[in-house]
Structure formats: C-alpha cells, structure tokens
Amino acid sequence: MFCESAFLGEPTAAGCMVREGRWKYATYLDGTQELYDVVADPGEWHNLADDTSSGEVANDLRAKVLAFWDPEGYLGRLATTPRARREKHFYEFSNQFMLGNGTVANARP
C-alpha cells in the first residue's frame, strides 16, 4: 500500500510512504527517511531508517517508493492537480481528507 502526502502551502515537504507487512517506510523530497517496524513499535517512536541492521529492508522499500512515486515528477504533477477550496490542515486530525465536493472525511479507525 502506497500513500503520497502533499502539502499545498509547502510543496517541498511532500513525501510518499509504503506499508509492507510489518514495515512502514517513508521518504520526503528533502531526503528525510523513516522506517518503522509497526509490529514491534506500533506507535512509530523508533525510526530505524539509519539503523544499519535494517539497511536491506530500508533500501528495498525505498526502491519501491521511488519507482511508484517518481519524486522528480512530483512538482509537475502537483502543478496540474486541481485544488480544493480549503486545505485539510484546518481540521483536528491529520488523517482527515477532503472529498472533491468539499466534504471532510475522517479516516480515523
């Protein structure tokens, strides 16, 4: 499962995440990386991206994210994407999103 994050007010803060089995990996346009073992660390408190023992997992997931996301094409895609009237950052939870008709949907479990 892939998920792209876009920040309309700060497009260079965008990133993309992949979830595969027990692993969640994210990378951002600024080069920041995150890797979490969501089974051992469900709160995602311990970023393993720079942990040498997780290097193979991080490299494999990074390759998948880059192939899916194409970060070099991101800003061009963003420039051609229709904009909502409001940004989601005004809402209580970051995992809320706005549908095309302006309805705010809560993705919390």
PEDAGI-V175005 format. One record per pair of residues at least 4 apart in sequence whose ideal C-beta (glycine too) atoms are under 6 Angstrom apart, sorted by the first residue. I is the first residue (numbers start at 1). J is the second residue. D is the distance in whole Angstrom. If there is no record, write none. Layout:
I;J;D, I;J;D
//
This chain:
1;19;5, 2;18;5, 2;68;5, 3;17;5, 4;16;5, 5;14;6, 5;15;5, 6;14;5, 7;13;5, 8;87;6, 11;78;6, 12;29;5, 14;29;5, 14;74;6, 15;26;5, 15;28;4, 16;65;5, 16;69;4, 17;26;4, 18;25;5, 18;61;5, 18;64;6, 18;65;5, 19;24;5, 22;37;6, 22;38;6, 22;39;4, 23;57;6, 24;36;5, 24;38;5, 25;35;5, 25;61;4, 26;34;5, 27;33;5, 27;65;6, 28;32;5, 29;71;6, 33;49;4, 34;47;5, 34;49;6, 35;48;4, 35;49;4, 35;54;6, 35;58;5, 36;41;6, 36;44;4, 37;41;5, 38;42;6, 41;45;6, 41;46;5, 48;54;4, 49;58;6, 54;58;6, 58;62;6, 65;69;5, 73;77;6, 84;98;5, 88;96;6, 88;97;6, 88;98;6, 91;96;5, 93;108;6, 95;107;4, 95;108;6, 96;104;6, 96;106;5, 97;105;6, 98;104;6, 99;103;5, 99;105;6
//
